[in-house]
Amino acid sequence: KRCGIKQPIYRIVAIDV
């Protein structure tokens, strides 16, 4: 939820893990 602000939810989760 910090690096994937421009991307959808599923994208944000993948980047956050």
mmCIF entry with sequence, helices, sheets and N, C-alpha, C, O atoms, coordinates in Angstrom:
data_MODEL
# 
_entry.id   MODEL 
# 
_entity.id                         1 
_entity.type                       polymer 
_entity.pdbx_number_of_molecules   1 
# 
_entity_poly.entity_id                      1 
_entity_poly.type                           'polypeptide(L)' 
_entity_poly.nstd_linkage                   no 
_entity_poly.nstd_monomer                   no 
_entity_poly.pdbx_seq_one_letter_code       KRCGIKQPIYRIVAIDV 
_entity_poly.pdbx_seq_one_letter_code_can   KRCGIKQPIYRIVAIDV 
_entity_poly.pdbx_strand_id                 A 
# 
loop_
_entity_poly_seq.entity_id 
_entity_poly_seq.num 
_entity_poly_seq.mon_id 
_entity_poly_seq.hetero 
1 1  LYS n 
1 2  ARG n 
1 3  CYS n 
1 4  GLY n 
1 5  ILE n 
1 6  LYS n 
1 7  GLN n 
1 8  PRO n 
1 9  ILE n 
1 10 TYR n 
1 11 ARG n 
1 12 ILE n 
1 13 VAL n 
1 14 ALA n 
1 15 ILE n 
1 16 ASP n 
1 17 VAL n 
# 
_struct_asym.id          A 
_struct_asym.entity_id   1 
# 
_struct_conf.conf_type_id            HELX_P 
_struct_conf.id                      HELX_P1 
_struct_conf.pdbx_PDB_helix_id       AA1 
_struct_conf.beg_label_comp_id       ILE 
_struct_conf.beg_label_asym_id       A 
_struct_conf.beg_label_seq_id        9 
_struct_conf.pdbx_beg_PDB_ins_code   ? 
_struct_conf.end_label_comp_id       ASP 
_struct_conf.end_label_asym_id       A 
_struct_conf.end_label_seq_id        16 
_struct_conf.pdbx_end_PDB_ins_code   ? 
_struct_conf.beg_auth_comp_id        ILE 
_struct_conf.beg_auth_asym_id        A 
_struct_conf.beg_auth_seq_id         9 
_struct_conf.end_auth_comp_id        ASP 
_struct_conf.end_auth_asym_id        A 
_struct_conf.end_auth_seq_id         16 
_struct_conf.pdbx_PDB_helix_class    1 
_struct_conf.details                 ? 
_struct_conf.pdbx_PDB_helix_length   8 
# 
_struct_conf_type.id          HELX_P 
_struct_conf_type.criteria    ? 
_struct_conf_type.reference   ? 
# 
loop_
_atom_site.group_PDB 
_atom_site.id 
_atom_site.type_symbol 
_atom_site.label_atom_id 
_atom_site.label_alt_id 
_atom_site.label_comp_id 
_atom_site.label_asym_id 
_atom_site.label_entity_id 
_atom_site.label_seq_id 
_atom_site.pdbx_PDB_ins_code 
_atom_site.Cartn_x 
_atom_site.Cartn_y 
_atom_site.Cartn_z 
_atom_site.occupancy 
_atom_site.B_iso_or_equiv 
_atom_site.pdbx_formal_charge 
_atom_site.auth_seq_id 
_atom_site.auth_comp_id 
_atom_site.auth_asym_id 
_atom_site.auth_atom_id 
_atom_site.pdbx_PDB_model_num 
ATOM 1  N N  . LYS A 1 1  ? 0.826  -1.207 0.000   1.00 0.00 ? 1  LYS A N  1 
ATOM 2  C CA . LYS A 1 1  ? 0.000  0.000  0.000   1.00 0.00 ? 1  LYS A CA 1 
ATOM 3  C C  . LYS A 1 1  ? 0.861  1.259  0.000   1.00 0.00 ? 1  LYS A C  1 
ATOM 4  O O  . LYS A 1 1  ? 0.384  2.334  0.361   1.00 0.00 ? 1  LYS A O  1 
ATOM 5  N N  . ARG A 1 2  ? 2.087  1.139  -0.389  1.00 0.00 ? 2  ARG A N  1 
ATOM 6  C CA . ARG A 1 2  ? 2.959  2.315  -0.388  1.00 0.00 ? 2  ARG A CA 1 
ATOM 7  C C  . ARG A 1 2  ? 3.714  2.420  -1.707  1.00 0.00 ? 2  ARG A C  1 
ATOM 8  O O  . ARG A 1 2  ? 3.917  3.513  -2.237  1.00 0.00 ? 2  ARG A O  1 
ATOM 9  N N  . CYS A 1 3  ? 4.134  1.242  -2.239  1.00 0.00 ? 3  CYS A N  1 
ATOM 10 C CA . CYS A 1 3  ? 4.875  1.255  -3.501  1.00 0.00 ? 3  CYS A CA 1 
ATOM 11 C C  . CYS A 1 3  ? 3.941  1.078  -4.690  1.00 0.00 ? 3  CYS A C  1 
ATOM 12 O O  . CYS A 1 3  ? 4.319  1.367  -5.825  1.00 0.00 ? 3  CYS A O  1 
ATOM 13 N N  . GLY A 1 4  ? 2.727  0.605  -4.439  1.00 0.00 ? 4  GLY A N  1 
ATOM 14 C CA . GLY A 1 4  ? 1.798  0.335  -5.542  1.00 0.00 ? 4  GLY A CA 1 
ATOM 15 C C  . GLY A 1 4  ? 0.602  1.264  -5.522  1.00 0.00 ? 4  GLY A C  1 
ATOM 16 O O  . GLY A 1 4  ? -0.537 0.822  -5.667  1.00 0.00 ? 4  GLY A O  1 
ATOM 17 N N  . ILE A 1 5  ? 0.859  2.547  -5.342  1.00 0.00 ? 5  ILE A N  1 
ATOM 18 C CA . ILE A 1 5  ? -0.262 3.499  -5.288  1.00 0.00 ? 5  ILE A CA 1 
ATOM 19 C C  . ILE A 1 5  ? -0.897 3.641  -6.669  1.00 0.00 ? 5  ILE A C  1 
ATOM 20 O O  . ILE A 1 5  ? -2.110 3.823  -6.783  1.00 0.00 ? 5  ILE A O  1 
ATOM 21 N N  . LYS A 1 6  ? -0.079 3.559  -7.711  1.00 0.00 ? 6  LYS A N  1 
ATOM 22 C CA . LYS A 1 6  ? -0.593 3.734  -9.073  1.00 0.00 ? 6  LYS A CA 1 
ATOM 23 C C  . LYS A 1 6  ? -1.235 2.456  -9.590  1.00 0.00 ? 6  LYS A C  1 
ATOM 24 O O  . LYS A 1 6  ? -1.935 2.475  -10.603 1.00 0.00 ? 6  LYS A O  1 
ATOM 25 N N  . GLN A 1 7  ? -0.999 1.341  -8.893  1.00 0.00 ? 7  GLN A N  1 
ATOM 26 C CA . GLN A 1 7  ? -1.528 0.069  -9.354  1.00 0.00 ? 7  GLN A CA 1 
ATOM 27 C C  . GLN A 1 7  ? -2.727 -0.375 -8.533  1.00 0.00 ? 7  GLN A C  1 
ATOM 28 O O  . GLN A 1 7  ? -2.914 0.093  -7.410  1.00 0.00 ? 7  GLN A O  1 
ATOM 29 N N  . PRO A 1 8  ? -3.540 -1.268 -9.076  1.00 0.00 ? 8  PRO A N  1 
ATOM 30 C CA . PRO A 1 8  ? -4.739 -1.803 -8.418  1.00 0.00 ? 8  PRO A CA 1 
ATOM 31 C C  . PRO A 1 8  ? -4.405 -2.495 -7.102  1.00 0.00 ? 8  PRO A C  1 
ATOM 32 O O  . PRO A 1 8  ? -3.240 -2.586 -6.715  1.00 0.00 ? 8  PRO A O  1 
ATOM 33 N N  . ILE A 1 9  ? -5.433 -2.980 -6.423  1.00 0.00 ? 9  ILE A N  1 
ATOM 34 C CA . ILE A 1 9  ? -5.244 -3.612 -5.118  1.00 0.00 ? 9  ILE A CA 1 
ATOM 35 C C  . ILE A 1 9  ? -4.363 -4.858 -5.231  1.00 0.00 ? 9  ILE A C  1 
ATOM 36 O O  . ILE A 1 9  ? -3.430 -5.028 -4.447  1.00 0.00 ? 9  ILE A O  1 
ATOM 37 N N  . TYR A 1 10 ? -4.647 -5.709 -6.181  1.00 0.00 ? 10 TYR A N  1 
ATOM 38 C CA . TYR A 1 10 ? -3.873 -6.943 -6.319  1.00 0.00 ? 10 TYR A CA 1 
ATOM 39 C C  . TYR A 1 10 ? -2.426 -6.628 -6.640  1.00 0.00 ? 10 TYR A C  1 
ATOM 40 O O  . TYR A 1 10 ? -1.534 -7.405 -6.301  1.00 0.00 ? 10 TYR A O  1 
ATOM 41 N N  . ARG A 1 11 ? -2.185 -5.512 -7.282  1.00 0.00 ? 11 ARG A N  1 
ATOM 42 C CA . ARG A 1 11 ? -0.825 -5.106 -7.608  1.00 0.00 ? 11 ARG A CA 1 
ATOM 43 C C  . ARG A 1 11 ? -0.113 -4.591 -6.364  1.00 0.00 ? 11 ARG A C  1 
ATOM 44 O O  . ARG A 1 11 ? 1.061  -4.879 -6.134  1.00 0.00 ? 11 ARG A O  1 
ATOM 45 N N  . ILE A 1 12 ? -0.853 -3.819 -5.566  1.00 0.00 ? 12 ILE A N  1 
ATOM 46 C CA . ILE A 1 12 ? -0.274 -3.244 -4.346  1.00 0.00 ? 12 ILE A CA 1 
ATOM 47 C C  . ILE A 1 12 ? 0.146  -4.350 -3.379  1.00 0.00 ? 12 ILE A C  1 
ATOM 48 O O  . ILE A 1 12 ? 1.205  -4.281 -2.755  1.00 0.00 ? 12 ILE A O  1 
ATOM 49 N N  . VAL A 1 13 ? -0.708 -5.373 -3.269  1.00 0.00 ? 13 VAL A N  1 
ATOM 50 C CA . VAL A 1 13 ? -0.422 -6.477 -2.356  1.00 0.00 ? 13 VAL A CA 1 
ATOM 51 C C  . VAL A 1 13 ? 0.820  -7.229 -2.808  1.00 0.00 ? 13 VAL A C  1 
ATOM 52 O O  . VAL A 1 13 ? 1.648  -7.618 -1.984  1.00 0.00 ? 13 VAL A O  1 
ATOM 53 N N  . ALA A 1 14 ? 0.953  -7.436 -4.113  1.00 0.00 ? 14 ALA A N  1 
ATOM 54 C CA . ALA A 1 14 ? 2.080  -8.192 -4.648  1.00 0.00 ? 14 ALA A CA 1 
ATOM 55 C C  . ALA A 1 14 ? 3.382  -7.429 -4.418  1.00 0.00 ? 14 ALA A C  1 
ATOM 56 O O  . ALA A 1 14 ? 4.429  -8.035 -4.190  1.00 0.00 ? 14 ALA A O  1 
ATOM 57 N N  . ILE A 1 15 ? 3.316  -6.107 -4.480  1.00 0.00 ? 15 ILE A N  1 
ATOM 58 C CA . ILE A 1 15 ? 4.518  -5.299 -4.294  1.00 0.00 ? 15 ILE A CA 1 
ATOM 59 C C  . ILE A 1 15 ? 4.850  -5.172 -2.814  1.00 0.00 ? 15 ILE A C  1 
ATOM 60 O O  . ILE A 1 15 ? 6.012  -5.028 -2.434  1.00 0.00 ? 15 ILE A O  1 
ATOM 61 N N  . ASP A 1 16 ? 3.811  -5.227 -1.983  1.00 0.00 ? 16 ASP A N  1 
ATOM 62 C CA . ASP A 1 16 ? 4.002  -5.018 -0.553  1.00 0.00 ? 16 ASP A CA 1 
ATOM 63 C C  . ASP A 1 16 ? 4.581  -6.260 0.115   1.00 0.00 ? 16 ASP A C  1 
ATOM 64 O O  . ASP A 1 16 ? 5.218  -6.155 1.163   1.00 0.00 ? 16 ASP A O  1 
ATOM 65 N N  . VAL A 1 17 ? 4.370  -7.425 -0.472  1.00 0.00 ? 17 VAL A N  1 
ATOM 66 C CA . VAL A 1 17 ? 4.857  -8.649 0.168   1.00 0.00 ? 17 VAL A CA 1 
ATOM 67 C C  . VAL A 1 17 ? 6.325  -8.854 -0.150  1.00 0.00 ? 17 VAL A C  1 
ATOM 68 O O  . VAL A 1 17 ? 6.923  -9.832 0.298   1.00 0.00 ? 17 VAL A O  1 
# 
